Amino acid sequence: AEVVRLRIPPTSFRAFAEEYVKLFDKDGNRPDQLGDRGLEYRNVVGIPGGGGSPLAKELVDASRENGDKLDFAKGKGGDPDARAVAFVMDTNSHPFYLGELYHQFHDGFAWGEDYPGEYNGITKKLVKSNMLADAGCPNGMLGVGIAGL
């Protein structure tokens, strides 16, 4: 799945959970989910301990308090892209891996979804400052990065 890594103190997780469930409409769909489909677009939340963590209960409680739009399931790794389901992954057995550098801070794919140059240049700045490193994934679909690296 394509994911964003966040390091959230446990004391702030509830606030995150409340914002996360607000991303979904009354039917449990994300606005961007209607075009992109497949395993890489499934809904996942990774937390240490997965579904057995007290944080998972906070996620479920936040969903219930915001219209109960989502079901939660234990993530196993090859889970399907299912509407209105978020897979809770145990980060101890399913750790975060940084994707391709060209895929960081790029323009959107919709016509006219162009972001400012300052945003597009973040990848290069983070690499130069050693805050972001090449994870060993191929640099672009044709071997040429589109992030200017």
MARBA-3410 file (N, C-alpha, C, O; in Angstrom, 1 decimal):
149
0.8,-1.2,0.0,0.0,0.0,0.0,0.9,1.2,0.0,2.0,1.2,0.6 ~ 0.4,2.3,-0.6,1.1,3.6,-0.5,0.7,4.2,0.8,-0.5,4.4,1.1 ~ 1.7,4.5,1.6,1.4,5.1,3.0,2.2,6.3,3.3,3.2,6.6,2.6 ~ 1.8,7.0,4.3,2.6,8.1,4.8,3.0,7.7,6.2,2.2,7.2,7.0 ~ 4.3,7.9,6.5,4.8,7.6,7.9,4.6,8.8,8.8,5.1,9.9,8.5
3.9,8.6,9.9,3.7,9.6,10.9,4.2,9.0,12.2,3.9,7.8,12.5 ~ 4.9,9.8,13.0,5.2,9.4,14.3,4.4,10.2,15.3,4.7,11.4,15.6 ~ 3.4,9.5,15.8,2.4,10.2,16.7,2.5,9.7,18.1,2.5,8.5,18.4 ~ 2.7,10.6,19.0,2.8,10.2,20.4,1.5,9.5,20.8,0.4,10.0,20.4 ~ 1.5,8.5,21.6,0.2,7.8,22.0,-0.8,8.8,22.6,-2.0,8.5,22.4
-0.3,9.8,23.3,-1.3,10.8,23.9,-2.0,11.6,22.8,-3.0,12.2,23.1 ~ -1.5,11.6,21.6,-2.1,12.4,20.5,-2.8,11.5,19.5,-3.4,12.0,18.5 ~ -2.7,10.2,19.7,-3.3,9.3,18.7,-4.8,9.5,18.5,-5.3,9.4,17.3 ~ -5.5,9.8,19.5,-7.0,9.9,19.4,-7.3,11.1,18.5,-8.2,10.9,17.7 ~ -6.6,12.2,18.6,-6.8,13.3,17.7,-6.5,12.9,16.2,-7.3,13.3,15.3
-5.5,12.2,16.0,-5.2,11.6,14.7,-6.3,10.8,14.2,-6.8,10.9,13.1 ~ -6.8,9.8,15.0,-7.9,8.9,14.6,-9.1,9.7,14.2,-9.8,9.3,13.3 ~ -9.4,10.7,15.0,-10.6,11.5,14.6,-10.5,12.2,13.3,-11.4,12.2,12.5 ~ -9.3,12.7,13.0,-9.1,13.3,11.7,-9.1,12.3,10.5,-9.6,12.5,9.5 ~ -8.5,11.1,10.8,-8.4,10.0,9.8,-9.8,9.6,9.4,-10.1,9.5,8.2
-10.7,9.4,10.3,-12.0,8.9,9.9,-12.8,9.9,9.2,-13.8,9.6,8.5 ~ -12.5,11.2,9.4,-13.2,12.3,8.7,-12.8,12.3,7.2,-13.5,13.0,6.4 ~ -11.8,11.6,6.8,-11.4,11.5,5.4,-12.4,10.7,4.5,-12.4,10.8,3.3 ~ -13.3,10.0,5.2,-14.2,9.1,4.5,-15.6,9.7,4.5,-16.0,10.3,5.5 ~ -16.3,9.5,3.4,-17.7,10.0,3.3,-18.6,9.1,4.0,-18.2,8.1,4.6
-19.9,9.4,3.9,-20.9,8.6,4.6,-21.0,7.1,4.2,-21.5,6.3,5.0 ~ -20.5,6.8,3.0,-20.5,5.4,2.6,-19.1,4.7,2.8,-18.9,3.6,2.4 ~ -18.2,5.4,3.5,-16.9,4.9,3.8,-15.9,5.0,2.6,-14.9,4.3,2.7 ~ -16.1,5.8,1.7,-15.2,6.0,0.6,-14.4,7.3,0.8,-14.8,8.3,1.4 ~ -13.1,7.2,0.4,-12.3,8.4,0.3,-12.5,9.0,-1.0,-12.8,8.4,-2.0
-12.4,10.4,-1.1,-12.7,11.1,-2.4,-11.7,10.6,-3.5,-12.1,10.6,-4.7 ~ -10.5,10.2,-3.2,-9.5,9.8,-4.2,-9.7,8.3,-4.6,-8.9,7.9,-5.4 ~ -10.5,7.6,-3.9,-10.6,6.2,-4.1,-11.4,5.7,-5.3,-11.4,4.6,-5.6 ~ -12.1,6.7,-5.9,-13.0,6.3,-6.9,-12.3,6.0,-8.3,-12.9,5.4,-9.2 ~ -11.1,6.5,-8.4,-10.3,6.3,-9.6,-9.2,5.3,-9.5,-9.1,4.4,-10.3
-8.5,5.4,-8.4,-7.3,4.5,-8.1,-7.8,3.3,-7.4,-8.6,3.4,-6.4 ~ -7.4,2.1,-7.9,-7.9,0.9,-7.4,-6.7,-0.1,-7.3,-5.8,0.0,-8.1 ~ -6.8,-1.1,-6.4,-5.8,-2.1,-6.3,-5.1,-2.1,-4.9,-5.4,-1.2,-4.1 ~ -4.3,-3.1,-4.7,-3.7,-3.3,-3.4,-3.0,-2.0,-2.9,-2.9,-1.7,-1.7 ~ -2.3,-1.3,-3.8,-1.5,-0.1,-3.4,-2.4,1.0,-3.0,-1.9,2.0,-2.4
-3.7,0.9,-3.1,-4.6,2.0,-2.8,-5.6,1.6,-1.6,-6.5,2.4,-1.3 ~ -5.4,0.5,-1.0,-6.2,0.1,0.1,-6.0,1.0,1.3,-4.9,1.6,1.4 ~ -6.9,1.0,2.2,-6.8,1.8,3.4,-6.1,1.0,4.5,-6.5,-0.1,4.9 ~ -4.9,1.6,5.0,-4.2,0.9,6.0,-3.8,1.9,7.1,-3.5,3.1,6.8 ~ -3.7,1.4,8.3,-3.2,2.2,9.4,-2.3,1.2,10.1,-2.7,0.2,10.6
-1.0,1.6,10.3,0.0,0.8,11.0,0.3,1.3,12.4,0.6,2.5,12.6 ~ 0.1,0.4,13.3,0.5,0.7,14.7,1.2,-0.4,15.4,0.9,-1.6,15.0 ~ 2.1,-0.2,16.3,2.7,-1.3,17.0,1.7,-2.1,17.7,0.9,-1.6,18.5 ~ 1.7,-3.4,17.5,0.8,-4.3,18.1,-0.5,-4.6,17.2,-1.3,-5.4,17.5 ~ -0.6,-3.8,16.1,-1.8,-4.0,15.2,-3.1,-3.9,16.0,-3.3,-3.0,16.8
-4.0,-4.8,15.6,-5.4,-4.8,16.1,-5.4,-5.1,17.6,-6.4,-4.8,18.3 ~ -4.4,-5.6,18.2,-4.3,-5.9,19.6,-3.9,-4.7,20.5,-3.9,-4.8,21.7 ~ -3.5,-3.6,19.8,-3.0,-2.5,20.5,-4.2,-1.6,21.1,-5.2,-1.6,20.4 ~ -4.0,-1.0,22.2,-5.0,-0.1,22.7,-5.3,1.1,21.7,-6.4,1.6,21.7 ~ -4.3,1.4,20.9,-4.5,2.4,19.9,-5.6,2.0,18.8,-6.3,2.8,18.3
-5.7,0.7,18.5,-6.7,0.2,17.6,-8.1,0.5,18.1,-9.0,0.8,17.4 ~ -8.3,0.3,19.4,-9.6,0.6,20.0,-9.9,2.1,19.9,-11.1,2.4,19.6 ~ -8.9,3.0,20.0,-9.2,4.4,19.9,-9.6,4.7,18.4,-10.4,5.6,18.2 ~ -9.0,4.0,17.5,-9.4,4.2,16.1,-10.8,3.8,15.8,-11.6,4.5,15.2 ~ -11.2,2.6,16.3,-12.6,2.1,16.2,-13.6,3.1,16.9,-14.6,3.4,16.4
-13.2,3.5,18.1,-14.1,4.4,18.9,-14.3,5.7,18.1,-15.4,6.3,18.0 ~ -13.2,6.3,17.5,-13.3,7.5,16.8,-14.2,7.3,15.6,-15.0,8.2,15.2 ~ -14.1,6.2,14.9,-15.0,5.9,13.8,-16.5,5.9,14.2,-17.3,6.5,13.6 ~ -16.7,5.2,15.3,-18.1,5.1,15.8,-18.7,6.4,16.1,-19.9,6.7,15.9 ~ -17.9,7.3,16.7,-18.3,8.6,17.1,-18.5,9.6,16.0,-19.1,10.6,16.1
-18.0,9.2,14.8,-18.0,10.0,13.6,-18.9,9.3,12.5,-18.6,9.5,11.3 ~ -19.9,8.6,12.9,-20.8,8.1,11.9,-20.6,6.6,11.6,-21.3,6.0,10.8 ~ -19.6,6.0,12.2,-19.3,4.5,12.0,-19.3,4.2,10.5,-20.0,3.3,10.1 ~ -18.5,4.9,9.8,-18.4,4.7,8.3,-17.4,3.6,7.9,-17.4,3.2,6.7 ~ -16.6,3.1,8.8,-15.6,2.2,8.5,-15.7,0.9,9.3,-16.1,0.9,10.4
-15.2,-0.2,8.6,-15.0,-1.4,9.3,-13.5,-1.5,9.4,-12.7,-1.0,8.6 ~ -13.0,-2.2,10.4,-11.6,-2.4,10.6,-11.3,-3.9,10.6,-12.0,-4.7,11.2 ~ -10.2,-4.3,10.0,-9.8,-5.7,9.9,-8.3,-5.8,10.1,-7.5,-4.8,9.9 ~ -7.9,-6.9,10.6,-6.5,-7.2,10.8,-5.8,-7.3,9.5,-6.1,-8.1,8.7 ~ -4.8,-6.4,9.3,-4.0,-6.4,8.0,-3.0,-7.6,8.0,-2.3,-7.8,9.0
-3.0,-8.3,6.9,-2.1,-9.5,6.8,-1.0,-9.3,5.7,-0.1,-10.0,5.6 ~ -1.2,-8.2,4.9,-0.1,-7.9,3.9,-0.6,-8.0,2.5,-0.3,-7.1,1.7 ~ -1.5,-8.9,2.2,-2.0,-9.0,0.8,-3.5,-8.7,0.8,-4.2,-9.2,-0.1 ~ -3.9,-7.9,1.7,-5.3,-7.6,1.8,-5.9,-6.9,0.6,-5.2,-6.1,-0.1 ~ -7.2,-7.0,0.3,-7.8,-6.4,-0.9,-8.0,-4.9,-0.7,-8.1,-4.4,0.4
-8.2,-4.3,-1.8,-8.7,-2.9,-1.8,-10.2,-3.0,-1.6,-10.9,-3.1,-2.6 ~ -10.7,-2.8,-0.4,-12.1,-3.0,-0.1,-12.7,-1.6,0.3,-12.1,-0.9,1.1 ~ -13.8,-1.3,-0.2,-14.5,-0.1,0.2,-14.9,-0.1,1.7,-15.4,-1.2,2.2 ~ -14.8,1.0,2.4,-15.2,1.1,3.7,-14.5,0.2,4.7,-15.1,-0.1,5.8 ~ -13.3,-0.3,4.4,-12.5,-1.1,5.3,-11.1,-0.5,5.4,-10.5,-0.2,4.4
-10.7,-0.4,6.6,-9.3,0.0,6.9,-8.6,-1.2,7.6,-9.1,-1.7,8.6 ~ -7.5,-1.6,7.0,-6.7,-2.7,7.6,-5.7,-2.1,8.6,-4.9,-1.2,8.3 ~ -5.8,-2.7,9.8,-4.9,-2.3,10.8,-3.7,-3.2,10.8,-3.8,-4.4,11.1 ~ -2.5,-2.6,10.5,-1.3,-3.4,10.3,-0.4,-3.3,11.6,-0.3,-2.2,12.2 ~ 0.2,-4.4,12.0,1.1,-4.4,13.1,2.5,-4.0,12.5,3.1,-4.7,11.7
2.9,-2.8,12.9,4.2,-2.3,12.4,5.4,-3.1,12.8,6.5,-2.9,12.3 ~ 5.2,-4.0,13.8,6.3,-4.9,14.2,6.6,-5.9,13.2,7.7,-6.3,13.0 ~ 5.5,-6.4,12.5,5.7,-7.4,11.5,5.5,-6.8,10.0,5.9,-7.5,9.1 ~ 5.0,-5.6,9.9,4.8,-5.0,8.6,5.4,-3.5,8.8,4.6,-2.6,8.8 ~ 6.7,-3.4,8.8,7.3,-2.1,9.0,7.1,-1.1,7.8,6.8,-1.6,6.7
7.3,0.1,8.0,7.2,1.1,6.9,8.4,1.0,6.1,9.6,0.8,6.6 ~ 8.3,1.1,4.8,9.4,1.2,3.8,9.1,2.4,2.9,8.1,2.7,2.4 ~ 10.2,3.2,2.8,10.1,4.4,2.0,10.0,4.0,0.5,10.8,3.2,0.1 ~ 9.2,4.7,-0.2,9.0,4.4,-1.6,10.1,5.1,-2.5,11.0,5.7,-1.9 ~ 9.9,5.0,-3.8,10.8,5.7,-4.7,10.9,7.2,-4.5,9.9,7.8,-4.2
12.1,7.7,-4.6,12.3,9.1,-4.4,11.5,9.9,-5.4,11.0,11.0,-5.0 ~ 11.3,9.4,-6.6,10.6,10.2,-7.6,9.1,10.3,-7.2,8.4,11.2,-7.7 ~ 8.7,9.5,-6.3,7.3,9.5,-5.9,7.0,10.4,-4.7,5.9,10.4,-4.2 ~ 8.0,11.1,-4.2,7.9,12.0,-3.1,7.7,13.4,-3.6,8.4,13.9,-4.4 ~ 6.7,14.1,-3.1,6.5,15.5,-3.3,6.3,15.8,-4.8,7.0,16.8,-5.3
5.5,15.1,-5.5,5.3,15.3,-7.0,4.0,15.9,-7.2,3.1,16.0,-6.3 ~ 3.7,16.4,-8.4,2.4,17.0,-8.8,1.4,15.8,-8.8,1.8,14.7,-8.8 ~ 0.1,16.2,-8.7,-0.9,15.2,-8.8,-1.0,14.7,-10.2,-0.3,15.2,-11.1 ~ -1.8,13.7,-10.4,-1.9,13.1,-11.7,-3.1,13.6,-12.5,-3.2,13.4,-13.7 ~ -4.0,14.3,-11.9,-5.1,14.9,-12.6,-4.7,16.1,-13.4,-3.8,16.8,-13.0
-5.3,16.4,-14.6,-5.0,17.5,-15.4,-5.1,18.8,-14.6,-6.1,19.0,-14.0 ~ -4.0,19.6,-14.6,-4.0,20.8,-13.9,-3.7,20.7,-12.4,-3.7,21.7,-11.7 ~ -3.4,19.5,-11.9,-3.1,19.3,-10.5,-1.6,19.5,-10.3,-0.8,18.6,-9.9 ~ -1.2,20.8,-10.5,0.3,21.1,-10.4,0.5,21.9,-9.1,-0.2,22.8,-8.8 ~ 1.5,21.4,-8.4,1.8,22.0,-7.1,2.9,23.0,-7.3,3.7,22.9,-8.3
3.1,23.9,-6.3,4.2,24.9,-6.5,5.6,24.3,-6.5,5.8,23.2,-5.9 ~ 6.5,25.0,-7.2,7.9,24.5,-7.2,8.5,24.3,-5.9,9.3,23.4,-5.7 ~ 8.1,25.1,-4.9,8.7,24.9,-3.6,8.3,23.6,-3.0,9.1,22.9,-2.4 ~ 7.1,23.1,-3.3,6.7,21.8,-2.9,7.4,20.7,-3.6,8.0,19.8,-3.0 ~ 7.5,20.8,-4.9,8.2,19.8,-5.8,9.7,19.7,-5.4,10.3,18.7,-5.6
10.3,20.8,-4.9,11.7,20.8,-4.6,12.0,20.3,-3.2,13.2,20.2,-2.8 ~ 11.0,19.9,-2.4,11.3,19.4,-1.1,12.1,18.1,-1.1,13.0,18.0,-0.3 ~ 11.9,17.2,-2.0,12.6,15.9,-2.1,14.1,16.2,-2.2,14.9,15.7,-1.4 ~ 14.5,17.1,-3.2,15.9,17.4,-3.4,16.5,18.0,-2.1,17.7,17.6,-1.8 ~ 15.8,18.9,-1.5,16.3,19.5,-0.3,16.5,18.5,0.9,17.5,18.5,1.6
15.6,17.6,1.0,15.7,16.6,2.1,16.8,15.6,1.8,17.5,15.2,2.7 ~ 17.0,15.2,0.5,18.1,14.4,0.2,19.5,15.1,0.5,20.3,14.5,1.1 ~ 19.6,16.3,0.1,20.8,17.1,0.3,21.1,17.2,1.8,22.3,17.3,2.2 ~ 20.1,17.3,2.6,20.3,17.5,4.1,20.3,16.2,4.8,20.4,16.1,6.1 ~ 20.4,15.1,4.1,20.4,13.7,4.7,19.2,13.4,5.5,19.3,12.5,6.4
18.1,14.0,5.3,16.8,13.7,6.0,16.0,12.7,5.2,15.0,12.2,5.8 ~ 16.3,12.5,4.0,15.6,11.5,3.1,16.7,10.8,2.3,17.6,11.5,1.7 ~ 16.6,9.5,2.2,17.6,8.7,1.5,17.0,7.8,0.5,15.8,7.5,0.6 ~ 17.7,7.5,-0.5,17.3,6.6,-1.5,17.0,5.2,-0.9,18.0,4.7,-0.3 ~ 15.9,4.7,-1.0,15.5,3.4,-0.4,15.9,2.2,-1.3,15.7,1.0,-0.9
16.5,2.5,-2.4,17.0,1.4,-3.3,15.9,1.0,-4.3,16.2,0.1,-5.1 ~ 14.8,1.7,-4.4,13.8,1.5,-5.4,14.3,2.1,-6.7,15.0,3.1,-6.7 ~ 13.8,1.6,-7.8,14.2,2.2,-9.1,13.8,3.7,-9.1,12.8,4.1,-8.6 ~ 14.6,4.5,-9.8,14.4,5.9,-9.9,13.6,6.3,-11.1,14.2,6.7,-12.1 ~ 12.3,6.2,-11.0,11.5,6.5,-12.1,11.1,5.3,-12.9,11.8,4.3,-12.9
10.1,5.4,-13.7,9.6,4.3,-14.5,10.5,3.9,-15.6,10.6,2.7,-16.0 ~ 11.3,4.9,-16.2,12.2,4.6,-17.3,13.6,4.8,-16.9,14.5,5.0,-17.7 ~ 13.9,4.8,-15.5,15.2,5.0,-15.1,15.6,6.5,-14.9,16.7,6.8,-14.6 ~ 14.6,7.4,-15.2,14.9,8.8,-15.0,13.9,9.3,-14.0,12.7,9.2,-14.2 ~ 14.4,9.9,-13.0,13.5,10.4,-11.9,12.8,11.7,-12.4,13.3,12.5,-13.1
11.6,11.8,-12.0,10.8,13.0,-12.4,10.8,14.1,-11.3,10.2,15.1,-11.4 ~ 11.6,13.8,-10.2,11.7,14.8,-9.1,12.9,15.6,-9.3,13.3,16.4,-8.4 ~ 13.6,15.5,-10.4,14.8,16.3,-10.6,16.1,15.8,-9.9,17.0,16.5,-9.7 ~ 16.1,14.5,-9.6,17.2,13.9,-8.9,18.1,13.2,-9.8,19.1,12.6,-9.4
END
